[in-house]
Amino acid sequence: MLIRSDNYVEYCRETAKHARDLHDLSLRGRHLKDLTQRIYQSIAQDVALSAGDDLVEIGCGDGTLLRIAEELGTRSAIGFLATDEEVALLRPTGLNVRQALSHNLPLPDLCASVVVCNGVLLNVPRENIPASLREIWRIAKPDARIYIGEIPAMEPVDPTPQFATRREALSYMYKKHGLRTWFGMLRRMAWWQISGRPMVISPGTATAFFASAEEFTELCSAVGMEIIRSWSPMYYPSRQNYLLQKMK
Ligand SMILES: C[S@@+](CC[C@H](N)C(=O)[O-])C[C@H]1O[C@@H](n2cnc3c(N)ncnc32)[C@H](O)[C@@H]1O
């Protein structure tokens, strides 16, 4: 039987296990490396990242922002990834990365002058959102610049259908992602069959959290953060970016 899992952390783990390029860790699509670079250049500008900063990035993907921080000579820069498998790929590049989830950050209070969390909270289960915002508040210094990006304003339609059979899943993979992905899935299915493991497909396309600007403002304000500016990114017009600060 084919089981679908929408556990995003497992999707991150699987992606890291089969990654062919570091940029696969951005989970944005292999052909969108330039977009990742542009997104992070503009985040660095939005938070005015500079040499005196202590940067914390939650869900640092392929480490693009940490590399920008390195070039700027920030005082410190640490990134968190959801799984040890992602960390194992990124750490050999020399970046300071660790495994942790957004609702439980292994950092002391008031350690960050800049906190960035882009394209992450939409995949965090809704019940963990208040705790994740509290963690961001806790680690941020009183005058920290806080950037939370790519929050869908409305519930997006999940593009991956439910598959009743393996054949349906394989046919979808071929049409949507091509021969290589089809073959990869076929090999995995064969391995599951031989090893007697459950056949679990993690498409990673379901959205766990979305919020209108009003609702997100309330969630942030409940933990002591206020929104200074919000806007829709040109590349994802149905999502919202937020620049925040701690309330005085
Ligand atoms: C869609 S990728 C975005 C990566 C990067 N921020 C970017 O914009 O290119 C999601 C990232 O969030 C991390 N992640 C997934 N679930 C997480 C969670 N619950 N807490 C913290 N990070 C998480 C993954 O390890 C991955 O780096």
The ligand as an SDF file (V2000), in Angstrom:
LIG
                    3D

 27 29  0  0  0  0  0  0  0  0999 V2000
   11.8110   25.6480    1.7550 C   0  0  0  0  0  0  0  0  0  0  0  0
   13.3690   25.5370    2.5570 S   0  0  0  0  0  0  0  0  0  0  0  0
   13.8200   27.2540    2.5690 C   0  0  0  0  0  0  0  0  0  0  0  0
   15.2950   27.4020    2.6880 C   0  0  0  0  0  0  0  0  0  0  0  0
   15.8010   28.8320    2.7130 C   0  0  0  0  0  0  0  0  0  0  0  0
   15.3160   29.5380    3.8870 N   0  0  0  0  0  0  0  0  0  0  0  0
   15.4510   29.5780    1.4570 C   0  0  0  0  0  0  0  0  0  0  0  0
   14.6000   30.4920    1.5020 O   0  0  0  0  0  0  0  0  0  0  0  0
   16.0390   29.2490    0.4110 O   0  0  0  0  0  0  0  0  0  0  0  0
   12.9160   25.1930    4.2290 C   0  0  0  0  0  0  0  0  0  0  0  0
   14.0600   25.2070    5.2330 C   0  0  0  0  0  0  0  0  0  0  0  0
   13.5080   25.1430    6.5300 O   0  0  0  0  0  0  0  0  0  0  0  0
   14.0720   24.1040    7.2810 C   0  0  0  0  0  0  0  0  0  0  0  0
   12.9810   23.5840    8.0920 N   0  0  0  0  0  0  0  0  0  0  0  0
   11.9920   22.7510    7.7530 C   0  0  0  0  0  0  0  0  0  0  0  0
   11.1590   22.5570    8.7870 N   0  0  0  0  0  0  0  0  0  0  0  0
   11.6510   23.3090    9.7920 C   0  0  0  0  0  0  0  0  0  0  0  0
   11.2490   23.5450   11.1390 C   0  0  0  0  0  0  0  0  0  0  0  0
   10.1540   22.9760   11.6550 N   0  0  0  0  0  0  0  0  0  0  0  0
   12.0060   24.3700   11.8880 N   0  0  0  0  0  0  0  0  0  0  0  0
   13.1040   24.9530   11.3790 C   0  0  0  0  0  0  0  0  0  0  0  0
   13.5310   24.7760   10.1190 N   0  0  0  0  0  0  0  0  0  0  0  0
   12.8130   23.9610    9.3540 C   0  0  0  0  0  0  0  0  0  0  0  0
   14.6820   23.1300    6.3030 C   0  0  0  0  0  0  0  0  0  0  0  0
   15.8020   22.5010    6.8670 O   0  0  0  0  0  0  0  0  0  0  0  0
   15.0430   24.0700    5.1350 C   0  0  0  0  0  0  0  0  0  0  0  0
   16.3320   24.5890    5.3130 O   0  0  0  0  0  0  0  0  0  0  0  0
  1  2  1  0
  2  3  1  0
  2 10  1  0
  3  4  1  0
  4  5  1  0
  5  6  1  0
  5  7  1  0
  7  8  2  0
  7  9  1  0
 10 11  1  0
 11 12  1  0
 11 26  1  0
 12 13  1  0
 13 14  1  0
 13 24  1  0
 14 15  1  0
 14 23  1  0
 15 16  2  0
 16 17  1  0
 17 18  1  0
 17 23  2  0
 18 19  1  0
 18 20  2  0
 20 21  1  0
 21 22  2  0
 22 23  1  0
 24 25  1  0
 24 26  1  0
 26 27  1  0
M  CHG  2   2   1   9  -1
M  END
$$$$
